[in-house]
Amino acid sequence: MKTMENNNTTSILASTIISRDRFNYLKTLFHQAPLSDSAIRELKTLAKKFDPKMAKWMDENKELC
């Protein structure tokens, strides 16, 4: 049973790392150039988890997104 728990923990950790990397990538692109609507939606979703201040700013300043 312990091996199964370790596998679940490892997969959750890997998923979180991948999500954070994707968030950082989209955030970098956001600061450099306009993003597509789908990329903006993905960035907002990830920002809610990794950078709530940014998510709040994006909600308050929709005209800049």
N, CA, C and O atoms as a CHARMM CRD file, in Angstrom:
* protein
*
  260
    1    1 MET  N      0.81300  -1.20100   0.00000 PROA 1      0.00000
    2    1 MET  CA     0.00000   0.00000   0.00000 PROA 1      0.00000
    3    1 MET  C      0.85700   1.26600   0.00000 PROA 1      0.00000
    4    1 MET  O      0.49300   2.26000  -0.62700 PROA 1      0.00000
    5    2 LYS  N      1.98300   1.23300   0.69400 PROA 2      0.00000
    6    2 LYS  CA     2.81900   2.41100   0.79300 PROA 2      0.00000
    7    2 LYS  C      3.34200   2.84200  -0.58300 PROA 2      0.00000
    8    2 LYS  O      3.44300   4.03800  -0.85900 PROA 2      0.00000
    9    3 THR  N      3.67200   1.88100  -1.43800 PROA 3      0.00000
   10    3 THR  CA     4.14800   2.19200  -2.77600 PROA 3      0.00000
   11    3 THR  C      3.07700   2.93000  -3.56200 PROA 3      0.00000
   12    3 THR  O      3.38400   3.87400  -4.29000 PROA 3      0.00000
   13    4 MET  N      1.83900   2.51700  -3.42700 PROA 4      0.00000
   14    4 MET  CA     0.73900   3.16900  -4.13700 PROA 4      0.00000
   15    4 MET  C      0.57800   4.61400  -3.65900 PROA 4      0.00000
   16    4 MET  O      0.33100   5.50600  -4.47000 PROA 4      0.00000
   17    5 GLU  N      0.71500   4.84800  -2.36800 PROA 5      0.00000
   18    5 GLU  CA     0.62600   6.20700  -1.83600 PROA 5      0.00000
   19    5 GLU  C      1.75500   7.06400  -2.37400 PROA 5      0.00000
   20    5 GLU  O      1.53800   8.22300  -2.72900 PROA 5      0.00000
   21    6 ASN  N      2.95700   6.51000  -2.43900 PROA 6      0.00000
   22    6 ASN  CA     4.10400   7.25000  -2.96800 PROA 6      0.00000
   23    6 ASN  C      3.89700   7.59500  -4.43900 PROA 6      0.00000
   24    6 ASN  O      4.24700   8.69200  -4.87500 PROA 6      0.00000
   25    7 ASN  N      3.32900   6.65900  -5.20600 PROA 7      0.00000
   26    7 ASN  CA     3.06400   6.92400  -6.61600 PROA 7      0.00000
   27    7 ASN  C      2.05300   8.05200  -6.77800 PROA 7      0.00000
   28    7 ASN  O      2.22000   8.91300  -7.64100 PROA 7      0.00000
   29    8 ASN  N      1.00900   8.05500  -5.96100 PROA 8      0.00000
   30    8 ASN  CA    -0.00100   9.11600  -6.02600 PROA 8      0.00000
   31    8 ASN  C      0.60900  10.46300  -5.66900 PROA 8      0.00000
   32    8 ASN  O      0.34400  11.46500  -6.33400 PROA 8      0.00000
   33    9 THR  N      1.42100  10.48800  -4.62700 PROA 9      0.00000
   34    9 THR  CA     2.07600  11.72400  -4.20100 PROA 9      0.00000
   35    9 THR  C      3.01000  12.21800  -5.28600 PROA 9      0.00000
   36    9 THR  O      3.06100  13.41500  -5.57000 PROA 9      0.00000
   37   10 THR  N      3.74600  11.31000  -5.89200 PROA 10     0.00000
   38   10 THR  CA     4.67400  11.67700  -6.95500 PROA 10     0.00000
   39   10 THR  C      3.93200  12.22700  -8.16100 PROA 10     0.00000
   40   10 THR  O      4.36800  13.21400  -8.75300 PROA 10     0.00000
   41   11 SER  N      2.81700  11.60700  -8.53600 PROA 11     0.00000
   42   11 SER  CA     2.08300  12.08700  -9.69900 PROA 11     0.00000
   43   11 SER  C      1.42900  13.44400  -9.42000 PROA 11     0.00000
   44   11 SER  O      1.35900  14.28500 -10.31600 PROA 11     0.00000
   45   12 ILE  N      0.95600  13.66800  -8.20900 PROA 12     0.00000
   46   12 ILE  CA     0.38200  14.96400  -7.84500 PROA 12     0.00000
   47   12 ILE  C      1.46500  16.03300  -7.87700 PROA 12     0.00000
   48   12 ILE  O      1.24300  17.13200  -8.38400 PROA 12     0.00000
   49   13 LEU  N      2.62900  15.71400  -7.33800 PROA 13     0.00000
   50   13 LEU  CA     3.75200  16.65500  -7.33600 PROA 13     0.00000
   51   13 LEU  C      4.18300  16.97600  -8.76100 PROA 13     0.00000
   52   13 LEU  O      4.41900  18.13800  -9.08900 PROA 13     0.00000
   53   14 ALA  N      4.28600  15.96600  -9.60400 PROA 14     0.00000
   54   14 ALA  CA     4.68000  16.17900 -11.00100 PROA 14     0.00000
   55   14 ALA  C      3.64400  17.04000 -11.71900 PROA 14     0.00000
   56   14 ALA  O      4.00500  17.92300 -12.49700 PROA 14     0.00000
   57   15 SER  N      2.39100  16.79500 -11.47000 PROA 15     0.00000
   58   15 SER  CA     1.31600  17.57100 -12.08900 PROA 15     0.00000
   59   15 SER  C      1.38700  19.03200 -11.65700 PROA 15     0.00000
   60   15 SER  O      1.19600  19.93500 -12.47100 PROA 15     0.00000
   61   16 THR  N      1.65700  19.25900 -10.39000 PROA 16     0.00000
   62   16 THR  CA     1.77000  20.62400  -9.86600 PROA 16     0.00000
   63   16 THR  C      2.96300  21.33900 -10.49100 PROA 16     0.00000
   64   16 THR  O      2.87100  22.51500 -10.84300 PROA 16     0.00000
   65   17 ILE  N      4.06900  20.63900 -10.62800 PROA 17     0.00000
   66   17 ILE  CA     5.26500  21.23400 -11.23600 PROA 17     0.00000
   67   17 ILE  C      4.99400  21.59100 -12.68700 PROA 17     0.00000
   68   17 ILE  O      5.38100  22.66800 -13.14200 PROA 17     0.00000
   69   18 ILE  N      4.33800  20.70900 -13.41500 PROA 18     0.00000
   70   18 ILE  CA     4.00700  20.97500 -14.81600 PROA 18     0.00000
   71   18 ILE  C      3.06500  22.17000 -14.92300 PROA 18     0.00000
   72   18 ILE  O      3.23600  23.02500 -15.79300 PROA 18     0.00000
   73   19 SER  N      2.07100  22.22900 -14.03800 PROA 19     0.00000
   74   19 SER  CA     1.12400  23.35500 -14.04700 PROA 19     0.00000
   75   19 SER  C      1.82800  24.66700 -13.74900 PROA 19     0.00000
   76   19 SER  O      1.56000  25.68000 -14.39400 PROA 19     0.00000
   77   20 ARG  N      2.72700  24.65100 -12.77600 PROA 20     0.00000
   78   20 ARG  CA     3.45900  25.87100 -12.42200 PROA 20     0.00000
   79   20 ARG  C      4.36400  26.30700 -13.57400 PROA 20     0.00000
   80   20 ARG  O      4.46800  27.49700 -13.86900 PROA 20     0.00000
   81   21 ASP  N      5.01000  25.35200 -14.21500 PROA 21     0.00000
   82   21 ASP  CA     5.85100  25.69100 -15.37100 PROA 21     0.00000
   83   21 ASP  C      5.01200  26.30600 -16.48600 PROA 21     0.00000
   84   21 ASP  O      5.42600  27.28200 -17.11100 PROA 21     0.00000
   85   22 ARG  N      3.83800  25.73800 -16.73600 PROA 22     0.00000
   86   22 ARG  CA     2.94200  26.27000 -17.76700 PROA 22     0.00000
   87   22 ARG  C      2.49100  27.67900 -17.39000 PROA 22     0.00000
   88   22 ARG  O      2.44300  28.56300 -18.24500 PROA 22     0.00000
   89   23 PHE  N      2.16200  27.89500 -16.11800 PROA 23     0.00000
   90   23 PHE  CA     1.76400  29.21400 -15.63700 PROA 23     0.00000
   91   23 PHE  C      2.88600  30.22300 -15.87100 PROA 23     0.00000
   92   23 PHE  O      2.64300  31.31200 -16.39200 PROA 23     0.00000
   93   24 ASN  N      4.10800  29.86800 -15.48900 PROA 24     0.00000
   94   24 ASN  CA     5.24200  30.78000 -15.66500 PROA 24     0.00000
   95   24 ASN  C      5.48300  31.09500 -17.13800 PROA 24     0.00000
   96   24 ASN  O      5.80300  32.23000 -17.49000 PROA 24     0.00000
   97   25 TYR  N      5.33000  30.09300 -17.99200 PROA 25     0.00000
   98   25 TYR  CA     5.49400  30.29600 -19.43300 PROA 25     0.00000
   99   25 TYR  C      4.43900  31.27000 -19.97100 PROA 25     0.00000
  100   25 TYR  O      4.77200  32.21700 -20.68300 PROA 25     0.00000
  101   26 LEU  N      3.17100  31.03600 -19.63000 PROA 26     0.00000
  102   26 LEU  CA     2.09800  31.91100 -20.09800 PROA 26     0.00000
  103   26 LEU  C      2.23700  33.32300 -19.53100 PROA 26     0.00000
  104   26 LEU  O      1.94700  34.30500 -20.21500 PROA 26     0.00000
  105   27 LYS  N      2.67800  33.41900 -18.29000 PROA 27     0.00000
  106   27 LYS  CA     2.86200  34.72500 -17.65400 PROA 27     0.00000
  107   27 LYS  C      3.94100  35.51800 -18.39500 PROA 27     0.00000
  108   27 LYS  O      3.79900  36.72200 -18.60800 PROA 27     0.00000
  109   28 THR  N      5.01100  34.84100 -18.78200 PROA 28     0.00000
  110   28 THR  CA     6.07400  35.49300 -19.54400 PROA 28     0.00000
  111   28 THR  C      5.54700  35.98400 -20.88700 PROA 28     0.00000
  112   28 THR  O      5.82300  37.11300 -21.29500 PROA 28     0.00000
  113   29 LEU  N      4.79300  35.13700 -21.56800 PROA 29     0.00000
  114   29 LEU  CA     4.21600  35.53300 -22.85600 PROA 29     0.00000
  115   29 LEU  C      3.25000  36.69500 -22.68900 PROA 29     0.00000
  116   29 LEU  O      3.22600  37.60800 -23.51400 PROA 29     0.00000
  117   30 PHE  N      2.45500  36.66800 -21.62800 PROA 30     0.00000
  118   30 PHE  CA     1.46100  37.70800 -21.36000 PROA 30     0.00000
  119   30 PHE  C      2.12900  39.07800 -21.24300 PROA 30     0.00000
  120   30 PHE  O      1.58500  40.08300 -21.70100 PROA 30     0.00000
  121   31 HSD  N      3.30600  39.11200 -20.63000 PROA 31     0.00000
  122   31 HSD  CA     4.01200  40.38100 -20.44600 PROA 31     0.00000
  123   31 HSD  C      4.69300  40.85200 -21.72800 PROA 31     0.00000
  124   31 HSD  O      5.07600  42.01700 -21.83100 PROA 31     0.00000
  125   32 GLN  N      4.84900  39.95300 -22.71000 PROA 32     0.00000
  126   32 GLN  CA     5.56300  40.31000 -23.93100 PROA 32     0.00000
  127   32 GLN  C      4.64900  40.64200 -25.10400 PROA 32     0.00000
  128   32 GLN  O      4.98500  41.48900 -25.93300 PROA 32     0.00000
  129   33 ALA  N      3.50800  39.98700 -25.17700 PROA 33     0.00000
  130   33 ALA  CA     2.63700  40.17000 -26.34000 PROA 33     0.00000
  131   33 ALA  C      1.22300  39.73000 -25.99300 PROA 33     0.00000
  132   33 ALA  O      1.01500  39.01900 -25.01100 PROA 33     0.00000
  133   34 PRO  N      0.25200  40.15000 -26.79300 PROA 34     0.00000
  134   34 PRO  CA    -1.13200  39.70500 -26.55300 PROA 34     0.00000
  135   34 PRO  C     -1.26000  38.18500 -26.70900 PROA 34     0.00000
  136   34 PRO  O     -0.61800  37.58000 -27.56700 PROA 34     0.00000
  137   35 LEU  N     -2.08400  37.59600 -25.88100 PROA 35     0.00000
  138   35 LEU  CA    -2.34200  36.16200 -25.94400 PROA 35     0.00000
  139   35 LEU  C     -3.70000  35.90800 -26.58100 PROA 35     0.00000
  140   35 LEU  O     -4.56400  36.78400 -26.60500 PROA 35     0.00000
  141   36 SER  N     -3.87200  34.70900 -27.09100 PROA 36     0.00000
  142   36 SER  CA    -5.17800  34.31900 -27.62600 PROA 36     0.00000
  143   36 SER  C     -6.17000  34.20600 -26.47400 PROA 36     0.00000
  144   36 SER  O     -5.77500  34.13100 -25.31100 PROA 36     0.00000
  145   37 ASP  N     -7.44600  34.19500 -26.80000 PROA 37     0.00000
  146   37 ASP  CA    -8.48300  34.08900 -25.76700 PROA 37     0.00000
  147   37 ASP  C     -8.33500  32.81200 -24.94600 PROA 37     0.00000
  148   37 ASP  O     -8.50700  32.83400 -23.72700 PROA 37     0.00000
  149   38 SER  N     -8.01800  31.70600 -25.60600 PROA 38     0.00000
  150   38 SER  CA    -7.88300  30.44500 -24.86900 PROA 38     0.00000
  151   38 SER  C     -6.66900  30.47200 -23.93700 PROA 38     0.00000
  152   38 SER  O     -6.72100  29.92200 -22.83700 PROA 38     0.00000
  153   39 ALA  N     -5.58600  31.10500 -24.36800 PROA 39     0.00000
  154   39 ALA  CA    -4.39800  31.21500 -23.51600 PROA 39     0.00000
  155   39 ALA  C     -4.67900  32.12100 -22.31600 PROA 39     0.00000
  156   39 ALA  O     -4.20800  31.85700 -21.21000 PROA 39     0.00000
  157   40 ILE  N     -5.45000  33.19400 -22.53900 PROA 40     0.00000
  158   40 ILE  CA    -5.82400  34.08900 -21.43600 PROA 40     0.00000
  159   40 ILE  C     -6.66500  33.33000 -20.41000 PROA 40     0.00000
  160   40 ILE  O     -6.44000  33.45400 -19.20600 PROA 40     0.00000
  161   41 ARG  N     -7.63700  32.54300 -20.88700 PROA 41     0.00000
  162   41 ARG  CA    -8.47700  31.76500 -19.96500 PROA 41     0.00000
  163   41 ARG  C     -7.62000  30.77300 -19.16500 PROA 41     0.00000
  164   41 ARG  O     -7.81500  30.61000 -17.96100 PROA 41     0.00000
  165   42 GLU  N     -6.67900  30.12000 -19.83800 PROA 42     0.00000
  166   42 GLU  CA    -5.80700  29.17100 -19.14400 PROA 42     0.00000
  167   42 GLU  C     -4.94100  29.89300 -18.12200 PROA 42     0.00000
  168   42 GLU  O     -4.76300  29.41000 -17.00400 PROA 42     0.00000
  169   43 LEU  N     -4.40500  31.04300 -18.50000 PROA 43     0.00000
  170   43 LEU  CA    -3.57800  31.82100 -17.57400 PROA 43     0.00000
  171   43 LEU  C     -4.38600  32.24800 -16.35500 PROA 43     0.00000
  172   43 LEU  O     -3.89000  32.16600 -15.23100 PROA 43     0.00000
  173   44 LYS  N     -5.62400  32.70500 -16.55500 PROA 44     0.00000
  174   44 LYS  CA    -6.47200  33.10100 -15.41800 PROA 44     0.00000
  175   44 LYS  C     -6.71400  31.91600 -14.48800 PROA 44     0.00000
  176   44 LYS  O     -6.64900  32.06000 -13.26700 PROA 44     0.00000
  177   45 THR  N     -6.98800  30.76300 -15.05400 PROA 45     0.00000
  178   45 THR  CA    -7.23600  29.56000 -14.24500 PROA 45     0.00000
  179   45 THR  C     -6.00200  29.19600 -13.42900 PROA 45     0.00000
  180   45 THR  O     -6.10600  28.90400 -12.23800 PROA 45     0.00000
  181   46 LEU  N     -4.85100  29.21200 -14.06100 PROA 46     0.00000
  182   46 LEU  CA    -3.61400  28.87200 -13.35300 PROA 46     0.00000
  183   46 LEU  C     -3.23900  29.95800 -12.34600 PROA 46     0.00000
  184   46 LEU  O     -2.70700  29.66100 -11.27700 PROA 46     0.00000
  185   47 ALA  N     -3.51700  31.21500 -12.68800 PROA 47     0.00000
  186   47 ALA  CA    -3.20100  32.32200 -11.77600 PROA 47     0.00000
  187   47 ALA  C     -4.00200  32.21100 -10.48400 PROA 47     0.00000
  188   47 ALA  O     -3.50700  32.56700  -9.41500 PROA 47     0.00000
  189   48 LYS  N     -5.23000  31.72400 -10.57400 PROA 48     0.00000
  190   48 LYS  CA    -6.03500  31.55900  -9.35800 PROA 48     0.00000
  191   48 LYS  C     -5.35400  30.62200  -8.37200 PROA 48     0.00000
  192   48 LYS  O     -5.50600  30.77000  -7.16000 PROA 48     0.00000
  193   49 LYS  N     -4.61100  29.66800  -8.88800 PROA 49     0.00000
  194   49 LYS  CA    -3.92000  28.70400  -8.02300 PROA 49     0.00000
  195   49 LYS  C     -2.54300  29.20500  -7.59000 PROA 49     0.00000
  196   49 LYS  O     -2.17100  29.06600  -6.42500 PROA 49     0.00000
  197   50 PHE  N     -1.78800  29.78600  -8.51900 PROA 50     0.00000
  198   50 PHE  CA    -0.39400  30.10900  -8.24200 PROA 50     0.00000
  199   50 PHE  C     -0.12300  31.58200  -7.94600 PROA 50     0.00000
  200   50 PHE  O      0.90500  31.90400  -7.34900 PROA 50     0.00000
  201   51 ASP  N     -1.00900  32.47300  -8.34400 PROA 51     0.00000
  202   51 ASP  CA    -0.79600  33.91000  -8.12500 PROA 51     0.00000
  203   51 ASP  C     -2.14800  34.62300  -8.03000 PROA 51     0.00000
  204   51 ASP  O     -2.56500  35.29900  -8.97000 PROA 51     0.00000
  205   52 PRO  N     -2.82900  34.46900  -6.88700 PROA 52     0.00000
  206   52 PRO  CA    -4.16100  35.05800  -6.73400 PROA 52     0.00000
  207   52 PRO  C     -4.21500  36.56700  -6.97700 PROA 52     0.00000
  208   52 PRO  O     -5.23000  37.07700  -7.45000 PROA 52     0.00000
  209   53 LYS  N     -3.13800  37.28300  -6.66000 PROA 53     0.00000
  210   53 LYS  CA    -3.11000  38.72400  -6.91600 PROA 53     0.00000
  211   53 LYS  C     -3.21500  39.00800  -8.41100 PROA 53     0.00000
  212   53 LYS  O     -3.92300  39.92300  -8.83300 PROA 53     0.00000
  213   54 MET  N     -2.50600  38.21600  -9.19900 PROA 54     0.00000
  214   54 MET  CA    -2.55600  38.39000 -10.64400 PROA 54     0.00000
  215   54 MET  C     -3.94700  38.05600 -11.17100 PROA 54     0.00000
  216   54 MET  O     -4.46500  38.75900 -12.03900 PROA 54     0.00000
  217   55 ALA  N     -4.54700  37.00400 -10.66300 PROA 55     0.00000
  218   55 ALA  CA    -5.90200  36.61800 -11.08500 PROA 55     0.00000
  219   55 ALA  C     -6.89000  37.74100 -10.78400 PROA 55     0.00000
  220   55 ALA  O     -7.75100  38.06000 -11.60300 PROA 55     0.00000
  221   56 LYS  N     -6.75600  38.33500  -9.60100 PROA 56     0.00000
  222   56 LYS  CA    -7.63400  39.44300  -9.22200 PROA 56     0.00000
  223   56 LYS  C     -7.41000  40.63200 -10.15500 PROA 56     0.00000
  224   56 LYS  O     -8.37100  41.25700 -10.60300 PROA 56     0.00000
  225   57 TRP  N     -6.16200  40.94400 -10.44700 PROA 57     0.00000
  226   57 TRP  CA    -5.84300  42.05200 -11.34400 PROA 57     0.00000
  227   57 TRP  C     -6.43700  41.79800 -12.72800 PROA 57     0.00000
  228   57 TRP  O     -6.99200  42.70900 -13.34200 PROA 57     0.00000
  229   58 MET  N     -6.32300  40.56300 -13.21900 PROA 58     0.00000
  230   58 MET  CA    -6.85900  40.22400 -14.54000 PROA 58     0.00000
  231   58 MET  C     -8.38000  40.38100 -14.57000 PROA 58     0.00000
  232   58 MET  O     -8.93900  40.83000 -15.57100 PROA 58     0.00000
  233   59 ASP  N     -9.04600  40.01300 -13.47800 PROA 59     0.00000
  234   59 ASP  CA   -10.49900  40.18000 -13.40600 PROA 59     0.00000
  235   59 ASP  C    -10.90700  41.65400 -13.36700 PROA 59     0.00000
  236   59 ASP  O    -11.91800  42.04500 -13.95100 PROA 59     0.00000
  237   60 GLU  N    -10.11400  42.45700 -12.67800 PROA 60     0.00000
  238   60 GLU  CA   -10.43600  43.87700 -12.53900 PROA 60     0.00000
  239   60 GLU  C    -10.06700  44.68200 -13.78000 PROA 60     0.00000
  240   60 GLU  O    -10.62600  45.75700 -14.00000 PROA 60     0.00000
  241   61 ASN  N     -9.14800  44.19100 -14.58500 PROA 61     0.00000
  242   61 ASN  CA    -8.65400  44.93100 -15.75800 PROA 61     0.00000
  243   61 ASN  C     -8.84700  44.11300 -17.03000 PROA 61     0.00000
  244   61 ASN  O     -7.88500  43.84900 -17.75200 PROA 61     0.00000
  245   62 LYS  N    -10.05200  43.72300 -17.29900 PROA 62     0.00000
  246   62 LYS  CA   -10.35100  42.86000 -18.44900 PROA 62     0.00000
  247   62 LYS  C     -9.95000  43.51200 -19.77000 PROA 62     0.00000
  248   62 LYS  O     -9.59700  42.81900 -20.72400 PROA 62     0.00000
  249   63 GLU  N    -10.00300  44.83400 -19.82800 PROA 63     0.00000
  250   63 GLU  CA    -9.66000  45.51100 -21.06700 PROA 63     0.00000
  251   63 GLU  C     -8.16100  45.37900 -21.42000 PROA 63     0.00000
  252   63 GLU  O     -7.77300  45.56900 -22.57300 PROA 63     0.00000
  253   64 LEU  N     -7.35000  45.06100 -20.44100 PROA 64     0.00000
  254   64 LEU  CA    -5.90900  44.90200 -20.68100 PROA 64     0.00000
  255   64 LEU  C     -5.52000  43.46000 -20.98600 PROA 64     0.00000
  256   64 LEU  O     -4.36300  43.18100 -21.29800 PROA 64     0.00000
  257   65 CYS  N     -6.46100  42.56500 -20.89900 PROA 65     0.00000
  258   65 CYS  CA    -6.16300  41.14500 -21.12800 PROA 65     0.00000
  259   65 CYS  C     -6.53500  40.71100 -22.51900 PROA 65     0.00000
  260   65 CYS  O     -6.34900  39.54700 -22.87300 PROA 65     0.00000
